[in-house]
Amino acid sequence: MELPQNRRQVLIFEPSVDGHHIGWLRITTEDLLGAGHSLTLAVDTRAKAMERIAGQMADLLSRVKVISALPAAGDRTKVTSAARVAACLKESGAAIVFLANFNDLASDTLRRAALGRMPDAALRGRLGGIYFRPLFLNASILSFNQTLKKIGFRRLLSGGWLNPLLMIDPLLCDIAQKKYPHAPIYLLADPYPEHFLAERAAARRQFNLPDDRFVFLFYGGGYKRKGLHLAVEAMLQLPTSTKAFLLCAGQQPQNNQLQRDLETLRSQGRAEIVNRYISAQEEKQVFAACDAVLLPYIRHPVGSGVLSRAAGAGKPVIASDEYFLGHVVRHYGMGLLFPSGQVPELQNAIVRAASAGAEELSRWRTGAHAFAKTCSREVVRSVLVTAVESTLQTLNLPHEIQPK
């Protein structure tokens, strides 16, 4: 592939609008534009998807070129395939392509590489992104699928295909950096948005929350692995006179039992449910409105944007005591932990937090502020821009990396 004339032009590929995808699309777009790069975004350009994208980054869309990440009618190429990424890179004329969520491409691409089927040559040394869950790096027992991924990952890295690769999980990133010390692998924190503070009283009025209750926020989709059902069950078992109040904010999946239980709490005056997509401005408000944030995740082996947002808002948390969540909450003393999946212990933590004195609450908030310093937008911007600019400087240089 001939190097485009504009060496500072970057294609950001992000076909999904679910969960944290738009948030990371905004982060990468905002930071690379700020560093002077010319950007093309390959996204889902259908009306509903663009409405959601505009909801979080309307101020940026006028400053970028937008193309469709989805294949044209009749094109059977998978949207999450390396072939589709290569096609978008060619269409954009960019120097490199950066995936705001490399996971979408990783599984298929790594397995194919393990079998000797490498991506389009145009992507070599120009394919990078944020890899959230390379769990095969430290799995004690590898499944056949994980074995293929591990082999493919080694082949792609040693052949110089992946450039740059940013990882959110510090443990997995450390393993990868030690295994491939010369590879362009960077640790990237999961950040909270800038200017993330808002006025508490106004935020409570906006969401019809009582002033005299201790409000626990559950933010995001209530999928089973996120443990919303555990929080609801714990709340239902508390006396109706309890000081604890649940604010559930975010588009919820279809779950009739969970919806009935949430409605029971709402009818008792113990919950408020905002069951829809939350805009960037509303996100700031829901965190300002709460007193603490719930993260009752189940078997959650990676970091959490909700944890970072809680820290950015200066809010204590109640979290499952597992992996990264448990490590951060314990290390910074930013709240309470409970054994993952255990409703009685979660209930006890809710009661304790809701009745905590000023000194204990202050100590938890101090811990939240301390963790916030490690995952600010300033920290993330520095790493992201450095990684991309280093990649642009090494284009067309032969580069093979051998593992230790």
PLY file of the C-alpha trace (Angstrom):
ply
format ascii 1.0
element vertex 404
property float x
property float y
property float z
element edge 403
property int vertex1
property int vertex2
end_header
0.00 0.00 0.00
1.40 3.39 -0.99
1.76 5.80 1.90
-0.90 8.53 1.73
0.36 12.07 1.25
-1.11 13.17 4.57
0.93 11.28 7.12
-1.18 12.73 9.95
-4.46 11.32 8.65
-6.00 8.62 10.84
-9.03 6.40 10.29
-10.97 5.56 13.46
-13.05 2.42 12.95
-16.01 1.87 15.29
-19.11 0.10 13.92
-20.93 -0.29 17.25
-22.99 2.19 19.27
-23.66 -0.06 22.28
-22.32 0.26 25.81
-19.03 2.12 26.10
-18.31 2.15 22.36
-19.41 5.74 21.66
-17.59 6.97 24.75
-14.29 5.59 23.49
-15.03 6.86 19.98
-15.40 10.34 21.42
-12.20 10.05 23.46
-10.06 8.97 20.50
-11.66 11.52 18.17
-11.33 14.42 20.59
-7.74 13.70 21.53
-6.42 13.08 18.01
-8.15 16.17 16.65
-6.62 18.13 19.52
-3.19 16.85 18.50
-3.69 18.16 14.97
-4.59 14.96 13.14
-6.99 14.79 10.22
-9.61 12.15 10.96
-12.06 9.94 9.13
-14.59 8.04 11.23
-15.90 4.71 9.92
-19.11 4.22 11.87
-22.65 2.93 11.56
-24.20 5.72 9.48
-27.81 4.56 9.77
-30.16 7.16 11.24
-30.70 5.67 14.71
-27.01 4.94 15.20
-25.97 8.43 14.07
-28.50 9.91 16.49
-26.80 8.09 19.36
-23.34 9.13 18.15
-24.45 12.75 17.85
-25.86 12.55 21.37
-22.33 12.26 22.76
-20.16 13.96 20.15
-22.21 16.33 17.98
-19.59 19.02 18.57
-16.91 16.88 16.91
-18.74 15.49 13.88
-18.40 18.70 11.85
-14.62 18.45 12.17
-14.22 14.95 10.72
-15.06 13.02 7.58
-17.60 10.23 8.15
-17.85 7.04 6.08
-19.86 3.88 6.62
-18.24 1.03 8.51
-21.00 -1.27 7.27
-20.57 -3.12 3.97
-22.67 -1.96 1.04
-25.74 -3.95 -0.01
-24.63 -7.20 -1.59
-21.20 -7.11 0.08
-21.03 -10.18 2.33
-17.88 -9.02 4.14
-18.37 -9.05 7.93
-18.31 -5.60 9.46
-15.96 -6.87 12.17
-13.51 -8.45 9.73
-10.01 -7.31 8.83
-11.15 -7.22 5.20
-13.79 -4.61 6.01
-11.27 -2.54 7.99
-8.84 -2.67 5.05
-11.59 -1.53 2.67
-12.38 1.43 4.91
-8.69 2.32 5.17
-8.43 2.36 1.39
-11.58 4.48 1.06
-10.38 6.99 3.65
-6.87 7.40 2.29
-5.60 7.51 5.87
-2.10 6.50 6.94
-3.26 4.17 9.73
-6.46 2.72 11.18
-7.24 2.82 14.89
-10.02 0.68 16.37
-11.74 2.29 19.34
-12.56 -1.28 20.39
-10.04 -3.78 19.03
-12.00 -6.63 20.60
-14.55 -6.45 17.80
-11.88 -7.50 15.34
-9.56 -9.50 17.57
-11.19 -12.91 17.90
-11.60 -13.66 14.21
-8.35 -11.97 13.17
-6.24 -13.74 15.80
-7.71 -17.15 15.03
-7.12 -16.70 11.30
-3.53 -15.57 11.93
-2.93 -18.69 14.02
-3.83 -20.72 10.93
-1.52 -18.67 8.72
-4.26 -16.51 7.19
-2.91 -13.01 7.75
-4.86 -9.79 7.18
-4.71 -7.71 4.00
-1.14 -6.58 3.42
-2.34 -2.96 3.45
-2.88 -3.27 7.21
0.62 -4.38 8.13
2.08 -1.94 10.63
-1.01 0.28 10.28
-3.57 -1.65 12.35
-3.99 -0.61 15.98
-6.51 0.08 18.66
-7.66 -0.40 22.22
-7.69 -4.05 23.30
-9.95 -4.43 26.32
-9.94 -8.14 27.09
-6.93 -10.17 25.88
-7.77 -12.73 28.57
-5.74 -15.48 26.91
-2.59 -13.71 28.09
-2.93 -14.98 31.67
-5.47 -17.80 31.49
-4.29 -20.66 33.73
-5.93 -23.20 31.43
-6.28 -22.32 27.76
-9.29 -23.49 25.79
-8.78 -24.41 22.13
-10.14 -21.01 21.15
-7.81 -19.18 23.54
-4.86 -21.23 22.30
-5.56 -20.11 18.74
-5.85 -16.49 19.87
-2.55 -16.67 21.74
-0.74 -18.13 18.71
-2.34 -15.59 16.38
-1.49 -12.72 18.70
2.16 -13.79 18.78
2.31 -14.07 14.99
0.67 -10.70 14.38
2.90 -8.94 16.90
6.13 -10.58 15.78
5.26 -9.79 12.16
4.75 -6.12 12.95
1.05 -6.02 12.06
-0.33 -4.45 15.26
0.78 -0.86 15.72
-0.09 0.56 18.24
-1.93 -1.63 20.72
-3.30 -0.07 23.90
-4.54 -2.14 26.84
-6.84 -1.06 29.65
-5.98 -3.82 32.11
-2.67 -3.15 33.92
-2.02 -6.83 34.71
-2.56 -8.04 31.15
-0.66 -5.09 29.73
2.31 -5.84 31.99
2.32 -9.48 30.83
2.24 -8.43 27.17
4.94 -5.80 27.60
7.27 -8.26 29.31
6.62 -10.95 26.70
7.10 -8.52 23.80
9.34 -5.75 25.21
9.88 -4.07 21.83
6.26 -4.18 20.67
4.20 -0.94 20.52
2.04 -1.88 23.52
0.84 0.85 25.90
-1.14 0.96 29.13
-4.20 3.19 28.80
-6.42 4.05 31.76
-10.22 3.87 31.46
-11.00 7.58 31.98
-13.86 9.65 33.24
-15.01 12.64 31.14
-13.56 16.08 31.69
-15.56 18.61 33.71
-17.47 15.75 35.31
-18.78 17.58 38.36
-22.32 18.97 38.62
-24.51 20.49 41.32
-26.10 17.76 43.46
-29.38 19.47 44.36
-30.17 20.40 40.75
-29.31 16.89 39.57
-31.67 15.37 42.15
-34.49 17.62 41.00
-33.82 16.66 37.39
-34.35 12.96 38.14
-37.07 13.36 40.79
-34.91 12.03 43.60
-35.68 12.62 47.28
-33.33 14.90 49.21
-33.47 12.88 52.42
-32.40 9.47 51.08
-29.00 7.91 50.44
-29.04 7.33 46.68
-27.18 4.38 45.17
-26.58 4.63 41.42
-26.57 1.60 39.14
-25.39 2.94 35.78
-25.62 1.16 32.44
-27.37 -1.91 31.06
-28.62 -4.36 33.65
-27.21 -7.44 31.98
-26.84 -10.43 34.26
-23.03 -10.12 34.40
-23.44 -6.54 35.67
-25.41 -7.76 38.70
-28.34 -5.35 38.72
-30.60 -8.23 39.74
-28.43 -8.72 42.84
-28.79 -5.07 43.83
-32.55 -5.17 43.29
-32.90 -8.35 45.34
-30.85 -6.82 48.15
-33.01 -3.69 48.12
-36.25 -5.67 48.13
-35.17 -7.49 51.29
-34.61 -4.24 53.18
-37.44 -2.63 55.18
-39.49 -0.15 53.17
-38.47 2.51 55.68
-34.79 2.13 54.78
-32.77 5.21 53.93
-31.32 3.47 50.86
-32.72 4.53 47.48
-31.83 3.05 44.06
-31.32 5.13 40.92
-31.12 2.86 37.88
-29.97 4.81 34.81
-29.43 3.39 31.34
-31.15 1.36 28.63
-32.18 -1.95 30.20
-32.37 -5.29 28.38
-35.70 -7.11 28.18
-36.11 -8.99 31.45
-39.68 -9.27 32.73
-38.81 -10.37 36.26
-36.22 -7.63 36.71
-38.64 -5.03 35.37
-41.34 -6.19 37.80
-38.94 -6.04 40.72
-37.75 -2.57 39.76
-41.35 -1.42 39.46
-42.05 -2.80 42.93
-39.23 -0.68 44.34
-40.46 2.36 42.44
-44.05 1.89 43.67
-42.71 1.75 47.24
-40.89 5.05 46.73
-37.49 3.35 46.94
-36.24 3.60 43.36
-36.23 5.73 40.23
-35.70 4.08 36.85
-34.41 6.00 33.83
-34.77 3.23 31.26
-33.32 4.85 28.16
-30.10 5.96 26.57
-28.26 8.48 28.77
-26.59 11.42 27.02
-23.15 12.72 27.99
-24.69 15.67 29.86
-27.17 13.44 31.69
-24.36 11.05 32.62
-22.68 13.81 34.58
-25.98 14.59 36.29
-26.78 11.03 37.41
-23.37 10.71 39.06
-23.80 14.09 40.74
-27.23 13.07 42.02
-26.07 9.92 43.82
-24.27 9.34 47.11
-22.57 6.10 46.09
-22.22 3.86 43.02
-23.01 0.14 42.83
-20.76 -2.24 40.86
-22.09 -5.71 41.77
-20.48 -7.26 38.68
-20.23 -11.03 38.33
-17.02 -12.62 37.02
-15.82 -9.28 35.68
-12.12 -9.78 34.93
-11.37 -6.34 33.49
-11.58 -2.66 34.41
-14.69 -0.53 34.51
-15.58 2.84 33.06
-18.27 3.15 35.74
-15.59 2.81 38.43
-13.57 5.59 36.79
-16.64 7.81 36.55
-17.45 7.23 40.20
-13.91 8.33 41.04
-14.15 11.36 38.78
-17.37 12.40 40.51
-15.80 11.79 43.93
-18.30 9.06 44.84
-17.68 6.00 47.02
-18.56 2.61 45.58
-19.82 -0.79 46.64
-18.18 -3.34 44.38
-17.70 -7.06 43.92
-14.43 -8.18 45.46
-12.84 -9.60 42.36
-9.90 -8.87 40.11
-9.39 -5.22 39.09
-12.46 -3.87 40.90
-11.45 -5.41 44.19
-7.84 -4.32 43.80
-8.69 -0.66 43.15
-11.37 -0.28 45.82
-9.17 -1.95 48.44
-5.96 -0.14 47.44
-7.50 3.34 47.40
-10.05 2.74 50.16
-12.82 4.20 48.03
-15.72 2.21 49.46
-16.88 -1.27 50.38
-16.36 -4.71 48.87
-18.55 -7.80 49.05
-18.06 -11.40 47.81
-19.16 -11.55 44.18
-22.74 -12.76 43.72
-23.62 -12.79 47.44
-26.86 -10.89 48.07
-26.76 -10.92 51.92
-23.28 -9.40 51.95
-24.30 -6.82 49.33
-27.31 -5.96 51.46
-25.10 -5.48 54.51
-22.80 -3.19 52.51
-25.78 -1.10 51.35
-27.02 -0.74 54.92
-23.56 0.20 56.17
-22.98 2.79 53.45
-26.44 4.34 53.88
-25.82 4.77 57.62
-22.14 5.75 57.42
-20.99 8.77 59.38
-19.39 11.87 57.92
-15.86 10.72 58.76
-16.19 7.37 57.00
-17.85 8.94 53.95
-15.08 11.52 53.78
-12.44 8.79 53.88
-14.10 6.93 50.99
-14.38 10.13 48.95
-10.71 10.86 49.53
-9.91 7.42 48.12
-12.09 8.11 45.10
-10.28 11.36 44.41
-6.90 9.60 44.72
-7.89 6.97 42.12
-9.29 9.70 39.87
-5.80 11.14 39.46
-4.71 7.95 37.67
-7.52 7.92 35.11
-8.06 11.54 34.15
-8.53 12.60 30.55
-5.17 14.35 30.69
-3.40 11.08 31.50
-5.28 9.19 28.79
-4.74 11.91 26.18
-0.99 11.82 26.68
-0.75 8.05 26.18
-3.14 7.91 23.23
-1.50 10.72 21.27
2.00 9.42 21.98
1.06 5.93 20.74
-0.50 7.14 17.50
2.25 9.63 16.68
4.93 7.02 17.35
3.16 4.72 14.88
3.01 7.41 12.19
6.74 8.03 12.60
7.59 4.35 12.03
5.53 3.77 8.87
7.31 1.87 6.09
10.08 0.76 8.43
10.61 -3.04 8.52
9.81 -4.30 11.95
9.65 -7.76 13.32
9.37 -8.45 17.02
10.34 -11.66 18.72
8.89 -12.68 22.11
11.15 -13.28 25.07
0 1
1 2
2 3
3 4
4 5
5 6
6 7
7 8
8 9
9 10
10 11
11 12
12 13
13 14
14 15
15 16
16 17
17 18
18 19
19 20
20 21
21 22
22 23
23 24
24 25
25 26
26 27
27 28
28 29
29 30
30 31
31 32
32 33
33 34
34 35
35 36
36 37
37 38
38 39
39 40
40 41
41 42
42 43
43 44
44 45
45 46
46 47
47 48
48 49
49 50
50 51
51 52
52 53
53 54
54 55
55 56
56 57
57 58
58 59
59 60
60 61
61 62
62 63
63 64
64 65
65 66
66 67
67 68
68 69
69 70
70 71
71 72
72 73
73 74
74 75
75 76
76 77
77 78
78 79
79 80
80 81
81 82
82 83
83 84
84 85
85 86
86 87
87 88
88 89
89 90
90 91
91 92
92 93
93 94
94 95
95 96
96 97
97 98
98 99
99 100
100 101
101 102
102 103
103 104
104 105
105 106
106 107
107 108
108 109
109 110
110 111
111 112
112 113
113 114
114 115
115 116
116 117
117 118
118 119
119 120
120 121
121 122
122 123
123 124
124 125
125 126
126 127
127 128
128 129
129 130
130 131
131 132
132 133
133 134
134 135
135 136
136 137
137 138
138 139
139 140
140 141
141 142
142 143
143 144
144 145
145 146
146 147
147 148
148 149
149 150
150 151
151 152
152 153
153 154
154 155
155 156
156 157
157 158
158 159
159 160
160 161
161 162
162 163
163 164
164 165
165 166
166 167
167 168
168 169
169 170
170 171
171 172
172 173
173 174
174 175
175 176
176 177
177 178
178 179
179 180
180 181
181 182
182 183
183 184
184 185
185 186
186 187
187 188
188 189
189 190
190 191
191 192
192 193
193 194
194 195
195 196
196 197
197 198
198 199
199 200
200 201
201 202
202 203
203 204
204 205
205 206
206 207
207 208
208 209
209 210
210 211
211 212
212 213
213 214
214 215
215 216
216 217
217 218
218 219
219 220
220 221
221 222
222 223
223 224
224 225
225 226
226 227
227 228
228 229
229 230
230 231
231 232
232 233
233 234
234 235
235 236
236 237
237 238
238 239
239 240
240 241
241 242
242 243
243 244
244 245
245 246
246 247
247 248
248 249
249 250
250 251
251 252
252 253
253 254
254 255
255 256
256 257
257 258
258 259
259 260
260 261
261 262
262 263
263 264
264 265
265 266
266 267
267 268
268 269
269 270
270 271
271 272
272 273
273 274
274 275
275 276
276 277
277 278
278 279
279 280
280 281
281 282
282 283
283 284
284 285
285 286
286 287
287 288
288 289
289 290
290 291
291 292
292 293
293 294
294 295
295 296
296 297
297 298
298 299
299 300
300 301
301 302
302 303
303 304
304 305
305 306
306 307
307 308
308 309
309 310
310 311
311 312
312 313
313 314
314 315
315 316
316 317
317 318
318 319
319 320
320 321
321 322
322 323
323 324
324 325
325 326
326 327
327 328
328 329
329 330
330 331
331 332
332 333
333 334
334 335
335 336
336 337
337 338
338 339
339 340
340 341
341 342
342 343
343 344
344 345
345 346
346 347
347 348
348 349
349 350
350 351
351 352
352 353
353 354
354 355
355 356
356 357
357 358
358 359
359 360
360 361
361 362
362 363
363 364
364 365
365 366
366 367
367 368
368 369
369 370
370 371
371 372
372 373
373 374
374 375
375 376
376 377
377 378
378 379
379 380
380 381
381 382
382 383
383 384
384 385
385 386
386 387
387 388
388 389
389 390
390 391
391 392
392 393
393 394
394 395
395 396
396 397
397 398
398 399
399 400
400 401
401 402
402 403
